[in-house]
Amino acid sequence: MAYLDYNATSPLRAEAKVAAERAFALGGNASSVHASGRAARALIEEARQNVAALGGARAEEVIFTSGATESNALALWGAVMGSLEARDAAKDATARITRLFVSAIEHPAVLENAKAVAERFAGLRLEFIPVRTNGVVDLDALKDLLREGKGRALVALMAANNETGVVQPVDEVLTLVRAEGALLLVDAVQAAGKIALPAADYLTLSAHKLGGLQGAGALIVRTGIPYAPLITGGGQERGARAGTENLAGIAAFGAAATAAAQENVTPVLRDRFEAGLRKIAQEVTIFGVESLRLPNTSNFSLAPIPAETALMALDLDGVMLSSGAACSSGKVKRSHVLAAMGISEDVGACALRASFGWNSTEADVDAALSSISKLVARRRAAA
Ligand code: PLP
């Protein structure tokens, strides 16, 4: 078996498994005042320190969630609602977020929530920031958006794209955003542990992409930044997100965050893979290759071989890749990321993604290349 789909989910790291098992053995509700509750609280606070360190934040700025989908939803809804509260408290109309600028290549967790928030609040304008053909957000377009019109803006730009791995200029965007008095949400799900993260106002993380458990994530909201809770109840997470904490998920997240932060992820496996691909099929298209990319991600097309055909053939050989844009039904759908980069539908429909992680080996790369080589040879013979 060769698992090359770390951007979908990472196998559990040994450190995270140990931490989860510790939490299972402990049990306890972190809100209880007795010894078991205090022990659970200690695990959560230790994990909070570790996740804060990965996100370049203070522990009290970390809100644990059920994953990055929830984190992104909380950030968008919480920012807009928090800005309304800030407006009312300060009797200052300019505190309200009235413009939402979202990059066209965001994950659906951002795109769909941005659309829903804009529909819900009259007077909130949503605009999509285009990307260039190299997969990098168009900074001139963002500058124009920020400068035209009045009202506080919230910009959403991911640190690196989950399909292409293209790294986005989040630091430059942060400078622009600061100059305009706007706010910045950075989805750092794929970038965390691989590249430096910006000091964005809102930053989102997912445990299972780092080698933790599925169902845990974090939203980092910097001190003093508008935020109103969406989920209220027992007051957990300092009132920012109620609900009894996912003790094992959070403990494993903390351990995975520390392990990921200490790792030096290099592009060695990705480069070996892409060199092999070029030998097998000179006609291969590698998306975003001219841009700075995450060291672990390769998004490519073997057109005219459809992605679905390729995925099934590779799967039969025990090689697990992704189409880059699998929807929940498991069917391959058109990638909005490649569409935004101006990639034709024909080529986009053949897009595959290989992504590497903490347990990937050269043998995994070679197994994938050997399976792809057989597939390409069969296709050529058939043609
Ligand atoms: N954001 C990005 C960039 C992602 O790649 C993903 C997962 O694929 C998510 C958000 C959602 O994360 P989660 O699975 O923790 O809800």
Residues whose N, C-alpha, C, O or C-beta is under 5 A from the ligand:
A	BS01	PLP	N7 A8 G67 A68 T69 E70 H107 A109 N162 D187 V189 Q190 S206 A216 G217
